[in-house]
């Protein structure tokens, strides 16, 4: 794991991978519905908590995997399946989150931070792309995404007036297709790596 080698290409790629799986534009209707039902969502708090979760999981996640003797490539392949399923959910309009009765008024952490922003899919994606991008570029992409998250949450009402629900629907479908492609790429590249590793160990 290296830190300090900035690549604009890697940054942009990592940014859009995380942006697609976080899908904060696609969550706008859910956030609007939460606020309509009297829930409170704080933009700064949501971005900060999400950032902390991403950072902790990024640096501790690999050590946690070692306890179960799982390498990053294997985890990336497992993550590709999760990303694939989430992409299908986005494309097929399957509802992921359902509001529970008796939930607290402050909906910032649950369900906005988890599972909408830093959910299982996003955390899995974060640890999976470690095998492809430099750490500095990934962390830069995380920070950039948290800025986007903060901006979208802060301007949710204005965005809803400017952007139609139809446009948000199209965006969600578009990023769902992108995630399908990302999941295939993650699966193929890491499976190839594992096969080559097994072959070299046998020789």
C-alpha positions, 0 to 999 in steps of 0.5 A: 500500500503506497501513499503519495503517488497522485494520478488524475486518471486513477483519481477520476476512475476511483471517484466515479466508482465510489460515486456510482455505488454511493449513488447520492443523486439516486437517494435524493427522493428517499431523503426528501421523503424522510424530511417530508415525514418529519425526519432530520438530516444534517448534511455536515454530520452525514458527510463526516460520519460517512468519511470516518466509516470509509477511512476506518474500514479502508485501513482496518478492513484488510487486517480484519480480513487477515484474521480469516486468511482472506486476501484482497483479490478474493475479497474483491471477487466477492465484492464484485458479486455484491456490486453486481446485485446492487446494480441489478437492484438499481436497474430493476427498481428493487427497493433496498431501504424501507423505513421502520416504525418507531425510528428516531427523528434524527435520520442522519446516521440511519438510514442516510449514512448507513446504509444509503451512503456508507452501506455494505456495497460502498464499503465492499467497493472501497476495499475491493478497489485497493487492488487497482488504485493507489491509496492516495488517489482512493482517499482523494476520491473519498474526500471528493465524494464526501464533498458531493454528498455534503453539497447534495444533502445541503441542496436537496430541496433546491435540487428537487425543484431544479431536477425532475424525478424523471431525470433522477430516475435516468441517472440511477439507471445510468449508474446501474449500468456502469456498476454492472460493467465495474463488477465484471471488470473487478471479477475478471481482473482479480480472478486472473490474478488469483489464477496466475498466483495459483499457477506460480505457486504450483510451479 
